[in-house]
Amino acid sequence: MIAALVLATLAGLFATLCLPRLLRAMPPRTPEPPPAYPESMTAELDPGDEEYLAWLADDLWPDDEYLEQNPNPKDESDGGPIPA
């Protein structure tokens, strides 16, 4: 019997002290802006920077297969040559 009274008293104290704080409306959180990136993917480069990057790519990847002319182009759909 005494345990029930103690539990009821504690529940009443919790309800009067903590519940109003827990149930009050929280202010809406504003979304954080996305981080600013130091470079732009669409920025135009200075001619000197373009020359440097071209030299660097040629120096680092001298046998780049994407820069070569394709001597026998194929149609991707069937693997055969592209009709002229």
Secondary structure per residue as TSV (DSSP state, phi and psi in degrees):
chain	resnum	aa	ss	phi	psi
A	1	M	-	360.0	-44.8
A	2	I	H	-67.1	-37.1
A	3	A	H	-62.7	-38.2
A	4	A	H	-66.0	-40.1
A	5	L	H	-65.6	-40.4
A	6	V	H	-64.2	-44.2
A	7	L	H	-64.0	-40.6
A	8	A	H	-65.4	-39.7
A	9	T	H	-65.1	-44.2
A	10	L	H	-64.4	-40.3
A	11	A	H	-63.6	-40.0
A	12	G	H	-64.4	-42.6
A	13	L	H	-63.2	-42.7
A	14	F	H	-61.6	-42.8
A	15	A	H	-65.5	-38.5
A	16	T	H	-81.7	-30.3
A	17	L	H	-95.0	-41.6
A	18	C	T	-100.4	-37.1
A	19	L	H	-61.0	-41.2
A	20	P	H	-60.0	-36.4
A	21	R	H	-69.0	-38.1
A	22	L	H	-73.0	-30.6
A	23	L	H	-93.7	-9.7
A	24	R	S	-70.2	155.0
A	25	A	-	-68.6	133.7
A	26	M	-	-85.8	142.2
A	27	P	-	-67.4	145.0
A	28	P	-	-66.0	140.5
A	29	R	-	-82.2	131.6
A	30	T	-	-84.6	134.5
A	31	P	-	-66.8	143.3
A	32	E	-	-77.2	142.5
A	33	P	-	-67.9	150.4
A	34	P	-	-64.5	151.2
A	35	P	-	-65.5	143.9
A	36	A	-	-79.8	129.8
A	37	Y	-	-89.2	145.9
A	38	P	S	-72.3	-19.5
A	39	E	S	-129.8	157.4
A	40	S	-	-106.4	140.5
A	41	M	T	-78.7	-14.1
A	42	T	T	-114.0	8.7
A	43	A	-	-70.7	143.2
A	44	E	-	-79.4	137.8
A	45	L	-	-93.5	154.6
A	46	D	-	-68.1	150.7
A	47	P	H	-56.7	-36.6
A	48	G	H	-65.0	-38.5
A	49	D	H	-67.9	-38.5
A	50	E	H	-63.7	-42.1
A	51	E	H	-62.7	-42.5
A	52	Y	H	-63.9	-44.7
A	53	L	H	-65.7	-36.3
A	54	A	H	-65.1	-43.5
A	55	W	H	-63.3	-43.5
A	56	L	H	-62.8	-43.2
A	57	A	H	-64.4	-40.4
A	58	D	H	-66.9	-35.9
A	59	D	H	-72.9	-40.6
A	60	L	H	-80.1	-32.8
A	61	W	-	-129.1	72.0
A	62	P	T	-68.3	-26.5
A	63	D	T	-108.0	43.5
A	64	D	-	-69.6	115.5
A	65	E	T	-70.0	-17.4
A	66	Y	T	-77.7	-18.3
A	67	L	T	-89.6	-16.8
A	68	E	S	-74.5	150.6
A	69	Q	-	-74.8	135.1
A	70	N	-	-82.2	111.9
A	71	P	S	-69.6	-31.1
A	72	N	S	-130.9	87.5
A	73	P	-	-68.8	146.1
A	74	K	B	-124.3	148.4
A	75	D	-	-74.6	130.3
A	76	E	T	-68.5	-23.5
A	77	S	T	-73.5	-41.0
A	78	D	T	-123.9	-2.7
A	79	G	S	81.3	-2.4
A	80	G	S	-89.4	171.8
A	81	P	B	-68.2	152.6
A	82	I	-	-76.7	127.1
A	83	P	-	-66.6	142.8
A	84	A	-	-84.2	360.0
